[in-house]
Amino acid sequence: RTNLAGKDVVITKAAIVDVAGKPATVTFDKKSLVVHCGEQSLEVMSLKPAGKKEMTAAAFIAGYGQNLTSNL
C-alpha cells in the first residue's frame, strides 16, 4: 500500500529492476512507473486505486499522471 498522485493504492503486481535512482523518487512515462530504492528499483506493473478496479500502470498514468509527482 502507498499513495501515488494523491490516491491511496495497493500495488498488485511489481518486479525488481536493476535501475539505480534516488530512493523514494518515482519516474514514469506513458507506460512505465518506477519507484527508486537506491541501487535497484521497483517497477509497478498493476495497481488498484481505492474505490477503483485494478488497472495497469499505463492506465493509471493515463488517468492520474498529471497529478503524479516525482517524489513519494
Secondary structure by P-SEA (a helix, b strand, c coil): ccccccccccccbbbbcccccccccccccccbbbbbcccbbbbbcbbbccccccccaaaaaaaccccccccc
